[in-house]
Amino acid sequence: MELTAENTLKVFQKYFKRALLMLTMIFAVNIAFAGCDMCNLYLGLHPNQTKNSISLRYRFSIYESTKAHVHSGTSHSSITGTEWRTFQTMEVWSQWRIGRKIQLMFLFPYSMNSIENKGLVLDSYNHLGDIQGIVRYQLYRSDAEKHSYIHRIVIGAGIKAPTGLSSSLSNEGNLDPHIQTGTGSWDFLSNFGYLLKYKQWGVNQEVLFKINGVNKQSYQFANRFSSTTTIYYSIEKKDISVMPSIGTSIEYANQDKDHGANQSTTNGKAVYLIPGIDIYYKKLNWNISYQKPIIENLRDVSMKNDYRWLLGMGVAF
């Protein structure tokens, strides 16, 4: 076969799909969760928005603490100095459509969490986590042929199952629920999405509320609320679409409870600035986004959220 640009692209697509399906099978056996909500929901009108899709995503976030973490009155470590908490997640993210109005979404992550001090890994947690799923229903969509703009409203509800570990001990024997690969509780999700698009411009709004249950250790993570607003511009040429975007996200949670008692050094609120870009070529897509806190008020004053990254690639079918 003559090696042309078109043939090279066909070979790439063939092996990309095989690799993605193989990774999906691997993660379907070892599914994990790193304490994240059903984040990065996207409702935008992209080229593959009416198709089923499956993506492989990598998420990275890091927290800096000026003192050793304390849980239930016990210090996590006797080592002093800055402590780093790193959360890495490889996840399979899938979207399935039933008709024109119903969309099923599933999240299958594998977590790699660690606590470090002066280059020394104090604790490491790599394991199965909590599976999440949500069903979304399109309440309304304007007729693009009758208007110069498009707007759409979607609502959703879902569940998070306690398939991950929530009782792993640190090397010093302490139990820290925030570094576990799962919460150990059945949690419920609700979602509202709104999209407004005019020509190449679009505004996407996603609101997520999560109600958390109590796990076997009698620990209950606080209910969580997040709202993400994204403005994007679509640049289209033949089979390629490039969508640069800028957005903000607000996250808020009250205090966790341990045996019914409020944990005064947990949760808080934060506002993130989120630049990103999505690229679509026929059935393939790539995306990257960076999240930087611009306003932060965590109850644990010694803890600082530095930044988050998300990288992904997927295929529609």
Secondary structure as GFF3:
##gff-version 3
##sequence-region A 1 317
A	DSSP	alpha_helix	5	29	.	.	.	ID=ss1
A	DSSP	beta_strand	53	65	.	.	.	ID=ss2
A	DSSP	beta_strand	70	71	.	.	.	ID=ss3
A	DSSP	beta_strand	74	75	.	.	.	ID=ss4
A	DSSP	beta_strand	83	98	.	.	.	ID=ss5
A	DSSP	beta_strand	102	117	.	.	.	ID=ss6
A	DSSP	beta_strand	120	128	.	.	.	ID=ss7
A	DSSP	beta_strand	132	141	.	.	.	ID=ss8
A	DSSP	beta_strand	149	160	.	.	.	ID=ss9
A	DSSP	three_ten_helix	177	179	.	.	.	ID=ss10
A	DSSP	beta_strand	187	198	.	.	.	ID=ss11
A	DSSP	beta_strand	201	211	.	.	.	ID=ss12
A	DSSP	beta_strand	219	220	.	.	.	ID=ss13
A	DSSP	beta_strand	224	233	.	.	.	ID=ss14
A	DSSP	beta_strand	235	237	.	.	.	ID=ss15
A	DSSP	beta_strand	240	253	.	.	.	ID=ss16
A	DSSP	beta_strand	257	258	.	.	.	ID=ss17
A	DSSP	beta_strand	261	262	.	.	.	ID=ss18
A	DSSP	beta_strand	268	281	.	.	.	ID=ss19
A	DSSP	beta_strand	284	298	.	.	.	ID=ss20
A	DSSP	beta_strand	303	316	.	.	.	ID=ss21
###
